[in-house]
């Protein structure tokens, strides 16, 4: 089956579908559903993963003070809250979306030259996803709400 995957900035036309996303409980503890994000602050950008024009995934990019917790690079952005609606999991949408990340950020945020994220040590599927799309494990560990997190970076 052919997929046309795109990354787009959050827009009102996607809200209803994003608010209907569901995740299994074991995944929900590692991320945030789009309907729990609330209003975006300055420097926060909601990004939608679209298949055709249907939202199938979502994540946040941050260009806020929070980035400094994870990188001393003033041109870094932080990726958080990646989720793919349970109804669309297993189809490669997260991987395809993350493979588009570099070119999307280079186009939309040209000052950015690094994406950082943290992933829980128990979230093996997410670790493998990020490694498979070019993120590197920095070896730095943080303690998050539910345990140890691995700091990963993607150089643009």
C-alpha positions in Angstrom: 0.0 0.0 0.0 1.3 3.4 -1.0 1.4 6.1 1.6 1.8 9.8 1.2 3.3 10.9 4.5 3.9 14.6 5.2 4.7 16.7 8.3 2.6 19.8 8.8 2.3 22.5 11.5 -0.7 22.0 13.8 -3.8 23.6 12.3 -7.4 23.8 13.4 -8.5 21.4 10.7 -6.6 18.6 12.4 -7.8 19.2 16.0 -10.9 17.0 16.0 -9.0 13.9 14.6 -6.0 14.5 17.0 -8.4 14.7 20.0 -9.7 11.3 19.1 -6.3 9.6 19.3 -6.1 6.6 21.6 -3.0 4.7 22.9 -2.7 1.5 24.9 -2.0 2.1 28.5 1.6 0.8 28.3 2.4 3.4 25.6 0.5 6.2 27.3 2.9 6.3 30.2 5.8 7.2 27.8 4.1 10.1 25.9 1.3 12.5 25.9 -1.8 12.3 23.7 -2.4 15.4 21.6 -5.6 16.2 23.6 -3.6 16.5 26.8 -1.0 19.0 25.5 -3.1 22.1 26.1 -2.4 25.5 24.6 1.0 25.8 23.0 3.4 28.3 24.5 5.7 30.6 22.6 8.4 28.5 21.1 6.3 25.3 21.1 5.2 23.9 17.8 2.7 21.1 17.3 3.6 19.0 14.3 1.2 16.6 12.7 2.1 13.4 10.8 -0.3 13.1 7.9 -1.1 10.1 5.8 -2.7 11.6 2.7 -4.4 14.4 4.6 -5.4 12.4 7.7 -3.6 13.0 11.0 -2.1 9.7 12.1 0.6 11.0 14.4 1.7 14.0 16.4 4.7 15.5 18.2 6.0 18.7 19.7 9.1 20.7 18.8 10.4 23.1 21.4 12.6 26.2 20.9 12.1 27.2 24.6 14.2 27.4 27.7 13.4 23.7 28.3 15.9 22.8 25.5 18.7 23.9 27.7 18.0 21.0 30.1 19.2 18.7 27.3 21.6 20.6 25.1 24.0 23.5 25.4 23.6 24.1 21.6 21.7 27.5 21.2 20.4 26.2 17.9 18.9 22.9 19.2 15.3 22.0 19.4 13.6 19.5 21.7 11.3 16.8 20.4 8.6 15.5 22.8 5.2 13.8 22.9 5.6 11.7 19.7 2.5 9.5 19.4 0.8 7.6 16.6 -2.9 6.9 17.0 -3.4 3.2 18.0 -5.7 2.7 15.0 -2.7 3.5 12.7 0.2 1.8 14.5 2.3 -0.8 12.8 2.1 0.8 9.4 5.5 2.6 9.6 4.0 6.1 10.1 6.2 7.1 13.0 9.3 6.0 11.1 8.3 7.7 7.9 7.5 10.9 9.9 10.8 10.8 11.7 12.6 10.3 8.4 11.0 13.5 7.1 12.0 15.4 10.3 15.4 16.6 9.1 14.2 18.1 5.9 11.1 19.6 7.6 13.1 21.3 10.3 15.7 22.5 7.8 12.8 24.1 5.8 10.7 25.4 8.7 13.4 26.2 11.3 16.5 27.0 9.3 18.4 28.2 12.4 18.1 24.7 14.0 21.0 22.3 13.5 20.2 19.7 16.2 17.2 17.9 17.5 17.4 16.4 21.0 15.0 14.1 22.8 14.8 11.8 25.8 13.4 8.3 25.7 12.6 6.1 28.7 14.9 3.2 29.2 11.9 0.8 29.2 10.6 2.1 25.9 12.6 -0.2 23.6 10.3 0.4 20.6 10.9 4.2 20.7 14.6 3.8 21.2 14.8 1.5 18.2 12.7 3.9 16.1 15.0 6.9 16.9 18.2 4.9 16.3 16.8 3.7 13.0 16.1 7.2 11.7 19.6 8.6 12.6 19.4 9.8 16.2 22.5 8.8 18.3 22.5 7.8 21.9 24.7 10.4 23.7 25.4 8.2 26.7 23.9 10.9 28.9 21.1 9.7 31.3 18.4 11.7 33.0 15.9 10.7 35.6 12.4 11.4 34.5 9.0 11.0 36.1 9.0 7.3 35.5 12.7 6.4 35.6 15.9 6.6 33.6 15.8 8.4 30.2 18.4 8.2 27.4 19.3 11.5 25.8 19.5 11.2 22.0 20.5 13.7 19.4 20.0 14.2 15.6 22.5 16.5 13.9 21.1 18.4 10.9 
